[in-house]
Amino acid sequence: MGYTVEVCNKKGIPDAFGQEIRKSIRETGILGIEEVFTADLYRFEGNISPEDIEKIAKDVLLDSVIQEYFLDDVHIKGKKEEGCVVIDVFYKKGVTDAVADTVSVAIKDAGIKKEVRVSTGKRYYLKGVFTKEDIERICEKVLANRLVQEYLIR
């Protein structure tokens, strides 16, 4: 079974990383990006239950004071309705994912002894006026290192 957990800042908590990404995009000459929101992505595969995923999200991944989490693609639907383009960036297969390794250890420390494969990534929500070519350029120049990462425009 597979699950995706998205962890992002709660409303009202500034997204400093998103602001830096917006600045980097502007430096490429693309000026139509009004806002950038970011989220950490965690993919889980294995014989785990929805209850296990809830426990992992709450006990391992989340800083409940400033963050919230969403399972699978629940958050995307609302952001797309707001006019955002969604881009997911993950490491390519075979590339060391140190954060995933750390999460795997933390899952076992949290008492979940099942075999779980973890991969991590980043989700970007871009809002503004831009072309498809602008989005491709943003992915290639700012969001992903094509040697070790792949991206998906959703």
C-alpha positions in Angstrom: 0.0 0.0 0.0 1.3 3.5 -0.7 0.6 6.9 0.9 1.8 10.4 0.5 1.9 12.8 3.4 2.3 16.6 2.7 3.5 18.8 5.6 3.3 22.5 5.3 3.0 25.6 7.4 -0.3 26.5 8.9 -2.1 29.6 7.5 -0.6 32.7 8.9 2.8 31.2 9.4 5.3 32.7 6.9 6.8 30.4 4.3 10.4 31.7 4.3 11.6 29.0 1.9 8.7 29.8 -0.5 9.7 33.5 -0.4 13.3 32.6 -1.2 12.2 30.5 -4.1 10.0 33.4 -5.4 13.1 35.6 -5.3 15.2 33.0 -7.2 12.5 32.8 -9.8 12.5 36.6 -10.3 16.3 36.4 -10.7 15.7 34.2 -13.8 13.7 37.0 -15.4 10.3 35.5 -14.8 8.3 38.2 -13.1 4.7 36.9 -13.1 5.0 34.7 -10.0 3.0 36.4 -7.2 3.3 33.7 -4.5 5.2 30.5 -3.8 4.1 28.0 -1.2 6.1 25.0 -0.3 5.5 21.7 1.5 7.6 18.7 2.4 6.5 15.4 0.8 6.9 12.0 2.2 6.0 8.8 0.2 5.5 5.6 2.1 5.2 2.1 0.6 4.7 -1.1 2.5 2.3 -3.1 4.5 1.1 -0.2 6.6 -2.4 0.9 7.6 -4.1 4.3 7.5 -3.7 4.3 11.3 0.1 3.8 10.9 0.3 6.7 8.5 -1.7 9.0 10.9 0.7 8.1 13.7 3.8 8.7 11.5 2.4 12.1 10.4 1.6 13.2 13.9 4.4 11.7 15.9 7.3 11.8 13.4 6.8 14.4 10.7 4.8 17.2 12.2 5.6 20.2 14.3 2.0 20.7 15.4 2.5 24.3 16.6 3.3 25.7 13.2 2.6 22.9 10.7 -0.3 20.9 9.4 -0.4 17.7 7.3 -2.5 16.4 4.5 -2.8 12.8 3.2 -2.5 12.0 -0.4 -3.6 14.8 -2.6 -6.2 16.5 -0.5 -4.4 19.8 -0.2 -3.7 20.0 -4.0 -7.4 20.3 -4.9 -7.9 23.4 -2.9 -4.7 25.1 -4.1 -5.6 24.3 -7.8 -9.0 26.0 -7.2 -7.0 29.0 -6.0 -5.2 29.1 -9.4 -1.9 27.5 -8.3 0.3 25.3 -10.5 1.6 22.3 -8.4 5.1 20.9 -8.9 6.5 17.9 -7.1 10.3 17.3 -6.9 11.7 14.0 -5.7 15.1 12.3 -5.8 15.7 9.9 -8.7 15.8 6.2 -7.8 19.2 5.2 -6.6 20.1 8.6 -5.2 20.8 8.6 -1.5 17.9 10.3 0.4 19.3 11.0 3.8 16.0 12.5 5.1 14.2 9.4 4.1 16.8 7.3 6.0 16.2 9.4 9.1 12.5 9.1 8.9 12.8 5.3 8.6 14.7 5.2 11.8 12.2 7.6 13.5 9.3 5.4 12.4 10.8 2.4 14.2 11.6 4.5 17.2 7.9 5.5 17.2 6.9 1.8 17.7 6.0 0.9 14.1 8.0 -2.2 13.3 6.6 -2.9 9.9 8.8 -2.7 6.8 8.2 0.8 5.3 10.0 2.3 2.3 10.3 6.1 2.5 11.1 8.7 -0.1 11.1 12.5 0.4 10.5 15.4 -1.8 9.3 19.0 -2.0 6.0 20.3 -3.4 5.8 23.8 -4.8 2.6 25.8 -5.3 3.1 28.7 -7.8 0.5 31.4 -8.1 0.6 34.2 -10.7 0.6 34.8 -14.4 3.0 32.6 -16.4 3.3 30.4 -19.5 3.9 26.7 -19.7 7.4 27.5 -20.9 7.9 29.7 -17.8 7.0 26.7 -15.6 9.4 24.4 -17.4 12.2 27.0 -17.1 11.5 27.4 -13.4 11.6 23.7 -12.8 14.9 23.3 -14.7 16.7 26.4 -13.3 15.3 26.8 -9.8 13.4 23.8 -8.4 15.2 20.7 -9.5 18.7 19.5 -10.0 18.2 17.2 -13.0 21.3 15.1 -12.2 19.7 13.8 -9.0 16.0 14.9 -9.0 13.0 14.6 -11.2 9.9 16.8 -11.2 6.3 16.4 -12.1 4.1 19.4 -13.1 0.6 18.5 -11.8 
